[in-house]
Amino acid sequence: MKKHLILPIILAFFCFNLLAQPRIISVTYDGDEAILTRNIPPGGIVYYWQGTSCGVLTNHSGSTTMATSSGTYFLREYNSTGWATSCASTVVLFPDVTAPVLSDVTAGPVEEGDNISATSNEAGMIYLVPEGTAATIGAIGTAKVAEAIATAGVPVSLATTGIGLGNFIVYAVDASDNISAASGVVAVADLSSPVLSDVTAGPVEEGDIISATSNEAGMIYLVPEGTAATIGAIGTAKVAEAIATAGVPVSLATTGIGLGNFIVYAVDASDNISAASGVVAVADLSSPVLSDVTAGPITAGTDILATSNEDGMIYLVPDGTASTIGDITSAQVSQVASTANVASTLSTTGLAEGDYVVYAVDGSDNISGASPVITLTGATFIDLSKANSGQVQLYPVNVKDILHIRSNIQVFSLQVYSIQGVQMINISTPTDQIDMSALKAGVYIVNIKLVDNTIFSSKVTKR
């Protein structure tokens, strides 16, 4: 044979041997199955599929075989001398199309700043996004407010610090970008009740200001004691309210709310309600003021006039009586109900000579200052009808306007009473006449006290 023919023969033999060897020429995927296709063996040779190991199985020699799981699959030649020494092989790798499964996601609501826990059954990432975020890689990546690396079956923590209040959902994404179903909605909310501080302790006078501070923005309300800590009850019962800025004292006006016991609540923007403050009593703390008290000395039996600027009681007590309710009520020798700014009359009939003072007490048991000392003295009463004409004379007895007084001794004071005992006129300065023009027609009693402490009494007719 010529030398130039040897090389082509060798190459042809080599190529024939290559073509004669078993080869897996293609792998095609169809869902969860892969179809493996082999080459055609030469005559007298059989290629057997060996599954996932290079063995000596002779049960399948078709041109294709099916694989349902990822792995290395083998094809082996069987010829007249037996099995070839090696196998052809190919790797089957199914793409990951299975979405991860989320579990144990914190149900919520949670306080902003707390962690949300979630677990994926696959390695990958777990994301916290606003509710409504679409289940696409792009949307999740853009919207995420928190994320964590996931290890299969291990809980992760998603921080909510700084994300704001609202509704959120969780997605798990595996290494193949498969996305889980969205979790249930997790509300991030303000769950903390505001804290009140620096509330005016009371009692306070109606019309004064009650101060209070909340550690959160919202509203502060003043309500009657016993009001339930619900938004509805507070809104219905409130008697004063103010907008609260965190840490800044507010003023609650008490004008017109009436006397009684009140409490304060703070309510934040999420309608969380603070604990109630201590009771703040709104009370009448002002002492009444006495005025126009009859100055002494006066004769026992002469009425004492006194005026209080508040409704309540007016008491006559011995001088030196302590200004306490117990002492005044125990020691009083004369008392009368008072109407604000209307003169009240205290009777001294039957009282012993001595020094006395007047107190006014209002409906809240506030006590006025004591009046100046009023000295009661004994007196000699002389009926004018039995008096010497040179002592005291009243004329005319049937008076229309002016009743004149004639006396050798100066008049110190005088009073005119109705026949029912009501004082109509009181003159506490020396005089020689009485203007009775304003009185209705009828019979009146005139008491006249002279500077020598003698008292004359007589009836006159007003026509």
Secondary structure, 3 states (H helix, E strand, C coil): CCHHHHHHHHHHHHHHHHHHCCCEEEEEEECCEEEEEECCCCCCCEEEEEECCCCCCCCCCCCEEEECCCEEEEEEEEECCEEEEEEEEEEECCCCCCCCCEECCCCCCEECCCEEEEEECCCEEEEEEECCCCCCHHHHHHHCCEEEEECCCCCEEEECCCCCCEEEEEEEEECCCCECCCCCCEEEECCCCCCEECCCCCCEECCCEEEEEECCCEEEEEEECCCCCCHHHHHHHCCEEEEECCCCCEEEECCCCCCEEEEEEEEECCCCECCCCCCEEEECCCCCCEECCCCCCEECCCCEEEEECCCEEEEEEECCCCCCHHHHHHHCCEEEEECCCCCEEECCCCCCCEEEEEEEEECCCCECCCCCCEEEECCEEEECCCCCCCCEEEECCEECCEEEEEECCCEEEEEEEECCCCEEEEECCCCCEEECCCCCCEEEEEEEEECCCEEEEEEEEEC
